[in-house]
């Protein structure tokens, strides 16, 4: 039996970061260059 997805909805919280902004913030939290490189790679 075939099933079709007719509609996909996504919800965002009232306050959210763009991916670039989240990366910059997470790099600020990183303790060393290794962690900053890891955050940038993800």
NUGULUM-361217 format. One record per residue: residue number from 0; residue in one letter; y, z, x of N, C-alpha, C, O in turn. Coordinates in nm, 2 decimals, m for minus. Each point is the difference from the previous one (the first is absolute). Example, Ala and Ser with C-alpha at 12.3 -4.5 7.8 and 13.67 -1.06 7.14 Angstrom:
  resi  resn     n_Y     n_Z     n_X    ca_Y    ca_Z    ca_X     c_Y     c_Z     c_X     o_Y     o_Z     o_X
     0     A   m0.57    0.78    1.32    0.12    0.00   m0.09    0.12    0.00    0.09    0.00    0.07    0.10
     1     S    0.11   m0.14   m0.14    0.11    0.00    0.09    0.11    0.08   m0.08    0.11    0.01    0.05
This chain:
  resi  resn     n_Y     n_Z     n_X    ca_Y    ca_Z    ca_X     c_Y     c_Z     c_X     o_Y     o_Z     o_X
     0     X   m0.12    0.00    0.08    0.12    0.00   m0.08    0.12    0.00    0.09    0.02    0.08    0.09
     1     X    0.08   m0.17   m0.12    0.12   m0.01    0.08    0.10    0.09   m0.05    0.02    0.01   m0.12
     2     X    0.06    0.06    0.21    0.11    0.08   m0.04    0.12   m0.05    0.07    0.00   m0.04    0.12
     3     X    0.11    0.04   m0.19    0.13   m0.04    0.06    0.10    0.11    0.00    0.01    0.08   m0.10
     4     X    0.07   m0.07    0.20    0.11    0.09    0.01    0.12   m0.07   m0.06    0.05   m0.10    0.05
     5     X    0.01    0.16   m0.16    0.11   m0.07   m0.06    0.14    0.06    0.05    0.10   m0.07   m0.01
     6     X   m0.10    0.19    0.05    0.12    0.06    0.04   m0.02    0.11    0.10   m0.09    0.09   m0.02
     7     X    0.16   m0.08    0.13    0.00    0.10    0.10    0.13    0.07    0.01    0.10   m0.07    0.02
     8     X   m0.09    0.19   m0.04    0.13    0.08    0.01   m0.01    0.09    0.12   m0.10    0.06    0.03
     9     X    0.22   m0.04    0.03    0.01    0.10    0.11    0.12    0.08   m0.03    0.10   m0.04   m0.06
    10     X   m0.11    0.17    0.10    0.10    0.09   m0.03    0.06    0.05    0.14   m0.08    0.03    0.09
    11     X    0.20   m0.01   m0.08    0.07    0.06    0.11    0.07    0.13   m0.04    0.05    0.01   m0.10
    12     X   m0.06    0.09    0.19    0.08    0.12   m0.03    0.15   m0.04    0.00    0.04   m0.10    0.05
    13     X    0.04    0.19   m0.11    0.14   m0.02   m0.01    0.06   m0.01    0.14    0.10   m0.08    0.02
    14     X   m0.15    0.14    0.08    0.04   m0.01    0.14   m0.11   m0.05    0.08   m0.11    0.06    0.01
    15     X    0.14   m0.17    0.06   m0.11   m0.06    0.08    0.07   m0.07    0.12    0.12   m0.04   m0.01
    16     X   m0.19    0.01    0.12    0.04   m0.07    0.12   m0.05   m0.14    0.00   m0.11   m0.02   m0.05
    17     X    0.19   m0.07    0.10   m0.05   m0.13    0.04   m0.09    0.02    0.12    0.01    0.10    0.07
    18     X   m0.11   m0.19   m0.04   m0.09    0.02    0.11    0.07    0.01    0.13   m0.04    0.09    0.08
    19     X    0.15   m0.16   m0.06    0.07    0.01    0.13    0.06    0.14    0.02    0.00    0.05    0.10
    20     X    0.06    0.00   m0.21    0.06    0.13    0.00   m0.10    0.11    0.03    0.02    0.09    0.07
    21     X   m0.14   m0.11   m0.14   m0.10    0.10    0.02   m0.05    0.00    0.15   m0.03    0.11    0.05
    22     X    0.02   m0.23    0.01   m0.05   m0.01    0.13    0.10    0.07    0.10   m0.04    0.08    0.09
    23     X    0.17   m0.10   m0.11    0.10    0.06    0.08    0.00    0.15   m0.01    0.00    0.08    0.10
    24     X   m0.02   m0.03   m0.23    0.00    0.15   m0.02   m0.13    0.06    0.07    0.01    0.10    0.06
    25     X   m0.12   m0.17   m0.08   m0.12    0.05    0.06    0.00    0.00    0.16   m0.06    0.08    0.06
    26     X    0.13   m0.18   m0.01    0.02    0.00    0.15    0.08    0.11    0.04   m0.01    0.05    0.12
    27     X    0.11   m0.01   m0.20    0.08    0.12    0.04   m0.09    0.13    0.01    0.03    0.08    0.08
    28     X   m0.13   m0.07   m0.17   m0.09    0.11    0.00   m0.10    0.00    0.12   m0.05    0.10    0.03
    29     X    0.03   m0.22    0.02   m0.10   m0.01    0.11    0.04    0.08    0.12    0.12    0.01    0.03
    30     X   m0.22    0.05    0.03    0.02    0.09    0.12    0.01   m0.07    0.13    0.06    0.05    0.10
    31     X   m0.12   m0.17   m0.09    0.00   m0.08    0.13    0.00   m0.15   m0.03   m0.01   m0.04   m0.11
    32     X    0.02   m0.03    0.22    0.00   m0.15   m0.01   m0.13   m0.05   m0.06    0.00   m0.10   m0.07
    33     X   m0.11    0.16    0.10   m0.13   m0.04   m0.05    0.00    0.00   m0.15   m0.04   m0.10   m0.07
    34     X    0.09    0.21    0.01    0.00    0.01   m0.15    0.10   m0.10   m0.05   m0.02   m0.05   m0.11
    35     X    0.13    0.03    0.17    0.10   m0.10   m0.05   m0.06   m0.14    0.00    0.02   m0.07   m0.09
    36     X   m0.09    0.04    0.19   m0.07   m0.14    0.01   m0.10   m0.01   m0.12   m0.01   m0.10   m0.06
    37     X   m0.06    0.21    0.04   m0.10    0.00   m0.11    0.06   m0.02   m0.13   m0.04   m0.08   m0.08
    38     X    0.15    0.15    0.05    0.08   m0.02   m0.12    0.05   m0.14   m0.02   m0.01   m0.06   m0.10
    39     X    0.06    0.00    0.21    0.05   m0.13    0.00   m0.11   m0.10   m0.03    0.02   m0.10   m0.07
    40     X   m0.14    0.12    0.12   m0.11   m0.09   m0.02   m0.05    0.00   m0.14   m0.05   m0.10   m0.05
    41     X    0.06    0.22   m0.01   m0.05    0.01   m0.14    0.10   m0.06   m0.09   m0.02   m0.01   m0.13
